[in-house]
Amino acid sequence: MAEIEEPIPRVDADDLGAAGLRFEREGPIGWCVIDRPAARNAFTPAMYYGLRRAVRLVNSDPDLAALIITGVDDVFAPGGDLGGRAEPGDRLPDGLGHDILPFLTIRDSRAPVIAAVNGICQAGGLLVAMMADVAVASNRATFRVPELLRGIPDATFAAALPAHVGIAVARDLLLTARRFDAAEAQRLGVISRVVPHDDLRAAAVTAAREILQTAPEARVQVKRMLNERYGLVDYQTMNAALETSPEPREGMRAFMEKRPPNWVPVNFPD
């Protein structure tokens, strides 16, 4: 994905352009806090793009060496806001399509990115965790890949999940959209570390400190080779489905109306 170059001004440089994100500094660590509790931390478009800004900020500021992404309360992130809502103060450059998405920017960051998964982690939130260099999860965290429940053939999951868990498990998680807990997520290889909930912040800082002991240029080369294990992100197919298929619209309506979508068989046997 081509990087959109939007200069980060020196004044208010820590403003990520999204009301649902906070950027905080703790020595050489930048913290990007997903903080939209009224919407259960669902991502607005500006929040997705704000995550990209956070990665660029940490990579461009000589006072910062690593980024940790976490959420508030009992939610890390459930994915995009299916209601299409935004917040006052959200800012986006014009003309963005899938360039709004932060996942490959997180994956390709030269500076280490750590996900501190504090709770519910689904859809785009799970992709943020998977694309981080290390995902440290609370033992209370839960996970899900729910896109097909909404009729969305997600291209990033199709490319990334098999590289983490293998084809058989990827089929299981994608096609069933079932929930799974932190212990299973670690066992399957979706994320790498699970810690007691109260130890999450310290464990995330420890992971960042450990990565920063390694040589930066060599680390970049190893990351490049690892990233080649991911498949092609087929946004063309995903775009076509979102534009022409009735399924995403029906999936969104069903979610908002709290009912099963019309493709679910009725009178399913027990």
ABEGO torsion letter per residue (X at the ends): XBBBBBBBBABGAABAGBAABBBBBBEABBBBBBBBAAAGGBBBAAAAAAAAAAAAAAAABAABABBBBBBBEABABAEBBAAGBBBBGBBBBBGBBAAABAAAAAAABABBBBBBBABBBBEAAAAAAAABABBBBBAABBBBBAAAAAGBBBAAAAAAAAAAAEAAAAAAAAAAGBBBBAAAAAAAGABABBBBAAAAAAAAAAAAAAAAABBAAAAAAAAAAAAAABBBBBAAAAAAAAAABAAAAAAAAAAAAGBBBAABBBGBBX
